[in-house]
Amino acid sequence: MPGHLAMLVAFGGLPGTGKNTVARALARRVGAMHLRIDAIEQAIRGAGVLADDVGVAGYAVGHALAETNLALGLAVVADCVNPVADSRAGWRAVAQRAGCGIIEVELVCSDEAEHRRRVGARKADIPGLLLPGWDAIRARIYEPWTEPHLVIDTARMEVGQAVERIARRMEEVRAAGEP
């Protein structure tokens, strides 16, 4: 049975909006497991067992790892683009099976020039990972979110403020006894 700390925070948002930065800071702040889909997908690519399109496999591995750690009573921060309704539903199903609360967080950068600058300035921190450029990000399929979620605009909110807002929401969900 999950302990009182079990909570899933599922991030989403286009590349370059600050997901990894905020997710890492949140994981440090609340003592959660940081589960980064980019790292999982790159490991799968590096193993040479699948072709380039490893997205479904990466999310499936991420779901299994999240569920295992949630069952131990741990908080899990899932750091991923989460571009389509099916990927988001997958995280909700993980939380439901684990019997824990979930907070879905979409990061956006409302300042297009700033978002483009960030994309151009990024450096891969995972060996072999090829980061998408601005044109690829703009052409990417990214479905609008229809489920309730927290929106963080990183053009208007500093990392520390974003982390505190999400941490407060985690406490609200725990206090309400929500899964």
Backbone hydrogen bonds in HBPLUS format (Angstrom, degrees):
<---DONOR---> <-ACCEPTOR-->    atom                        ^
c    i                          cat <-CA-CA->   ^        H-A-AA   ^      H-
h    n   atom  resd res      DA  || num        DHA   H-A  angle D-A-AA Bond
n    s   type  num  typ     dist DA aas  dist angle  dist       angle   num
A0006-ALA N   A0003-GLY O   3.24 MM   3  5.67 151.5  2.32 110.3 117.5     1
A0076-VAL N   A0007-MET O   2.85 MM  69  6.27 161.4  1.88 164.7 169.4     2
A0008-LEU N   A0101-GLY O   2.94 MM  93  6.26 170.0  1.95 151.5 154.6     3
A0103-ILE N   A0008-LEU O   2.83 MM  95  6.33 150.9  1.92 156.8 166.3     4
A0009-VAL N   A0076-VAL O   2.85 MM  67  6.23 164.5  1.87 165.8 170.0     5
A0078-ALA N   A0009-VAL O   2.80 MM  69  6.07 155.8  1.86 153.7 162.0     6
A0010-ALA N   A0103-ILE O   2.88 MM  93  6.23 146.5  2.00 150.3 161.2     7
A0105-VAL N   A0010-ALA O   2.91 MM  95  6.10 166.2  1.93 146.1 149.4     8
A0011-PHE N   A0078-ALA O   2.83 MM  67  5.88 169.3  1.84 164.4 167.6     9
A0012-GLY N   A0105-VAL O   2.82 MM  93  6.17 121.1  2.18 160.1 165.3    10
A0107-LEU N   A0012-GLY O   2.82 MM  95  6.22 166.9  1.84 158.0 157.3    11
A0013-GLY N   A0081-VAL O   2.98 MM  68  4.98 160.6  2.02 128.7 128.1    12
A0022-VAL N   A0018-GLY O   2.98 MM   4  6.11 172.6  1.98 162.7 164.5    13
A0023-ALA N   A0019-LYS O   2.71 MM   4  5.74 164.9  1.73 158.3 163.8    14
A0024-ARG N   A0020-ASN O   2.95 MM   4  5.93 166.2  1.96 146.9 150.6    15
A0025-ALA N   A0021-THR O   3.18 MM   4  6.29 162.8  2.21 142.0 147.1    16
A0026-LEU N   A0022-VAL O   2.83 MM   4  6.00 156.0  1.89 151.3 158.2    17
A0027-ALA N   A0023-ALA O   2.89 MM   4  6.08 164.1  1.91 151.2 155.6    18
A0028-ARG N   A0024-ARG O   2.97 MM   4  6.24 159.9  2.01 151.0 156.1    19
A0029-ARG N   A0025-ALA O   2.95 MM   4  6.09 161.1  1.98 145.4 151.1    20
A0030-VAL N   A0026-LEU O   2.92 MM   4  6.14 158.8  1.97 161.1 164.3    21
A0031-GLY N   A0027-ALA O   2.86 MM   4  5.47 117.1  2.26 138.1 150.4    22
A0032-ALA N   A0027-ALA O   2.92 MM   5  4.54 149.6  2.02 128.0 135.2    23
A0033-MET N   A0075-ALA O   2.91 MM  42  6.27 163.0  1.94 154.2 150.1    24
A0077-VAL N   A0033-MET O   2.76 MM  44  6.00 170.7  1.77 179.0 177.3    25
A0035-LEU N   A0077-VAL O   2.84 MM  42  5.89 170.0  1.85 156.3 159.5    26
A0079-ASP N   A0035-LEU O   2.83 MM  44  5.96 170.3  1.84 153.6 156.7    27
A0039-ALA N   A0036-ARG O   3.12 MM   3  5.51 124.5  2.44 106.2 118.5    28
A0040-ILE N   A0036-ARG O   3.27 MM   4  6.68 156.8  2.33 148.4 154.9    29
A0037-ILE N   A0079-ASP O   3.07 MM  42  6.17 160.2  2.11 151.6 157.4    30
A0041-GLU N   A0037-ILE O   2.82 MM   4  6.01 175.0  1.82 164.4 165.1    31
A0042-GLN N   A0038-ASP O   2.93 MM   4  6.03 157.0  1.99 145.0 151.5    32
A0043-ALA N   A0039-ALA O   3.01 MM   4  6.15 151.3  2.10 141.8 149.4    33
A0044-ILE N   A0040-ILE O   3.00 MM   4  6.32 153.0  2.08 150.9 158.4    34
A0045-ARG N   A0041-GLU O   2.93 MM   4  6.24 160.8  1.97 149.1 154.3    35
A0046-GLY N   A0042-GLN O   2.81 MM   4  5.97 160.6  1.85 147.0 152.9    36
A0047-ALA N   A0043-ALA O   2.98 MM   4  6.16 135.2  2.19 139.1 150.0    37
A0047-ALA N   A0044-ILE O   3.22 MM   3  5.17 130.5  2.48  94.0 106.8    38
A0048-GLY N   A0045-ARG O   2.96 MM   3  5.32 148.8  2.06 107.5 117.4    39
A0054-VAL N   A0052-ASP O   2.98 MM   2  5.82 119.4  2.36 113.8  97.2    40
A0058-GLY N   A0054-VAL O   2.76 MM   4  5.90 162.4  1.79 164.2 170.4    41
A0059-TYR N   A0055-GLY O   2.99 MM   4  6.21 161.4  2.03 154.2 158.0    42
A0060-ALA N   A0056-VAL O   2.95 MM   4  6.14 155.0  2.01 146.7 154.3    43
A0061-VAL N   A0057-ALA O   2.95 MM   4  6.19 162.1  1.98 155.2 158.8    44
A0062-GLY N   A0058-GLY O   2.94 MM   4  6.11 158.9  1.99 143.0 149.8    45
A0063-HIS N   A0059-TYR O   2.78 MM   4  6.01 155.8  1.83 150.9 156.8    46
A0064-ALA N   A0060-ALA O   3.08 MM   4  6.32 161.4  2.11 146.4 150.9    47
A0065-LEU N   A0061-VAL O   2.93 MM   4  6.20 164.9  1.96 157.8 161.6    48
A0066-ALA N   A0062-GLY O   2.87 MM   4  6.01 161.3  1.91 150.5 156.2    49
A0067-GLU N   A0063-HIS O   2.88 MM   4  6.04 168.3  1.89 153.3 156.7    50
A0068-THR N   A0064-ALA O   3.02 MM   4  6.16 159.3  2.06 147.4 152.9    51
A0069-ASN N   A0065-LEU O   3.11 MM   4  6.31 161.3  2.14 148.6 152.9    52
A0070-LEU N   A0066-ALA O   2.80 MM   4  5.99 157.2  1.86 157.5 164.7    53
A0071-ALA N   A0067-GLU O   2.98 MM   4  6.06 152.2  2.06 143.7 150.6    54
A0072-LEU N   A0069-ASN O   3.12 MM   3  5.07 137.9  2.30  94.2 106.2    55
A0074-LEU N   A0069-ASN O   3.12 MM   5  5.59 157.4  2.17 154.1 149.0    56
A0073-GLY N   A0070-LEU O   2.83 MM   3  5.03 156.8  1.88 108.4 115.4    57
A0143-GLU N   A0083-PRO O   2.77 MM  60  5.98 146.8  1.87 167.8 175.3    58
A0087-SER N   A0084-VAL O   3.10 MM   3  5.50 122.6  2.45 105.9 119.0    59
A0088-ARG N   A0084-VAL O   3.26 MM   4  6.63 157.8  2.31 152.9 159.2    60
A0089-ALA N   A0085-ALA O   2.86 MM   4  6.08 155.8  1.92 151.7 159.1    61
A0090-GLY N   A0086-ASP O   3.01 MM   4  6.20 142.7  2.16 140.3 149.8    62
A0092-ARG N   A0088-ARG O   3.19 MM   4  6.57 157.7  2.24 147.9 154.1    63
A0093-ALA N   A0089-ALA O   2.92 MM   4  6.17 151.5  2.00 148.3 156.0    64
A0094-VAL N   A0090-GLY O   3.06 MM   4  6.33 150.5  2.15 142.5 150.2    65
A0095-ALA N   A0091-TRP O   3.05 MM   4  6.38 164.2  2.07 153.2 155.9    66
A0096-GLN N   A0092-ARG O   2.94 MM   4  6.17 155.1  2.00 145.6 153.0    67
A0097-ARG N   A0093-ALA O   2.90 MM   4  6.11 165.6  1.92 153.3 156.5    68
A0098-ALA N   A0094-VAL O   2.93 MM   4  6.14 151.7  2.01 148.8 157.3    69
A0099-GLY N   A0095-ALA O   2.87 MM   4  5.92 114.7  2.30 136.1 152.3    70
A0100-CYS N   A0095-ALA O   3.05 MM   5  5.31 164.2  2.08 148.0 150.9    71
A0099-GLY N   A0096-GLN O   3.10 MM   3  4.97 144.7  2.23  95.4 106.2    72
A0150-LEU N   A0104-GLU O   2.84 MM  46  6.19 165.8  1.86 166.1 164.3    73
A0106-GLU N   A0150-LEU O   2.82 MM  44  6.21 160.1  1.86 162.5 169.3    74
A0152-ILE N   A0106-GLU O   2.92 MM  46  6.24 164.6  1.95 158.0 161.9    75
A0108-VAL N   A0152-ILE O   2.95 MM  44  6.24 161.9  1.98 155.7 158.3    76
A0154-THR N   A0108-VAL O   2.82 MM  46  6.18 149.9  1.91 177.4 170.1    77
A0114-GLU N   A0111-ASP O   3.07 MM   3  5.32 116.6  2.49 103.3 118.2    78
A0115-HIS N   A0111-ASP O   2.88 MM   4  6.17 160.2  1.92 157.7 164.3    79
A0116-ARG N   A0112-GLU O   2.89 MM   4  6.05 165.3  1.91 151.9 155.5    80
A0117-ARG N   A0113-ALA O   2.97 MM   4  6.14 151.9  2.05 140.8 148.8    81
A0118-ARG N   A0114-GLU O   2.91 MM   4  6.15 161.0  1.95 152.7 157.1    82
A0119-VAL N   A0115-HIS O   3.00 MM   4  6.28 161.4  2.04 152.5 157.3    83
A0120-GLY N   A0116-ARG O   3.05 MM   4  6.29 158.0  2.10 147.3 152.7    84
A0121-ALA N   A0117-ARG O   3.00 MM   4  6.19 134.8  2.21 143.2 155.7    85
A0121-ALA N   A0118-ARG O   3.12 MM   3  5.08 129.6  2.39  94.6 108.2    86
A0122-ARG N   A0118-ARG O   3.07 MM   4  6.12 125.0  2.38 148.5 160.2    87
A0129-LEU N   A0126-ILE O   3.01 MM   3  5.56 166.0  2.03 140.4 143.7    88
A0137-ILE N   A0133-GLY O   3.00 MM   4  6.28 155.3  2.07 153.8 161.6    89
A0138-ARG N   A0134-TRP O   2.93 MM   4  6.16 162.5  1.96 155.9 160.5    90
A0139-ALA N   A0135-ASP O   3.05 MM   4  6.19 141.0  2.20 141.3 151.4    91
A0140-ARG N   A0137-ILE O   3.25 MM   3  5.16 151.0  2.34  99.1 107.6    92
A0156-ARG N   A0153-ASP O   3.00 MM   3  5.56 155.0  2.06 113.8 121.4    93
A0157-MET N   A0153-ASP O   3.02 MM   4  6.10 118.5  2.41 141.7 158.3    94
A0162-ALA N   A0158-GLU O   2.97 MM   4  6.27 158.6  2.01 156.2 162.7    95
A0163-VAL N   A0159-VAL O   2.91 MM   4  6.17 163.3  1.94 159.3 163.5    96
A0164-GLU N   A0160-GLY O   3.03 MM   4  6.20 163.4  2.06 145.9 150.3    97
A0165-ARG N   A0161-GLN O   2.95 MM   4  6.15 154.9  2.01 147.0 154.0    98
A0166-ILE N   A0162-ALA O   3.02 MM   4  6.28 160.4  2.06 152.4 157.0    99
A0167-ALA N   A0163-VAL O   2.86 MM   4  6.02 165.7  1.88 155.5 160.1   100
A0168-ARG N   A0164-GLU O   2.90 MM   4  6.01 154.7  1.96 144.6 151.1   101
A0169-ARG N   A0165-ARG O   3.11 MM   4  6.34 154.5  2.17 139.9 146.7   102
A0170-MET N   A0166-ILE O   2.88 MM   4  6.23 149.3  1.98 149.4 158.5   103
A0171-GLU N   A0167-ALA O   3.07 MM   4  6.40 156.2  2.12 147.0 152.2   104
A0172-GLU N   A0168-ARG O   2.92 MM   4  6.26 151.6  2.01 148.2 156.8   105
A0173-VAL N   A0169-ARG O   2.96 MM   4  6.19 159.8  2.00 151.7 156.0   106
A0174-ARG N   A0170-MET O   2.99 MM   4  6.24 160.6  2.02 150.1 155.6   107
A0175-ALA N   A0171-GLU O   2.82 MM   4  5.96 163.3  1.84 149.7 154.8   108
A0176-ALA N   A0172-GLU O   2.96 MM   4  6.10 147.4  2.07 143.4 151.8   109
A0178-GLU N   A0173-VAL O   3.11 MM   5  5.50 153.1  2.19 163.8 162.4   110
A0177-GLY N   A0174-ARG O   2.94 MM   3  5.01 148.3  2.04 101.1 111.4   111
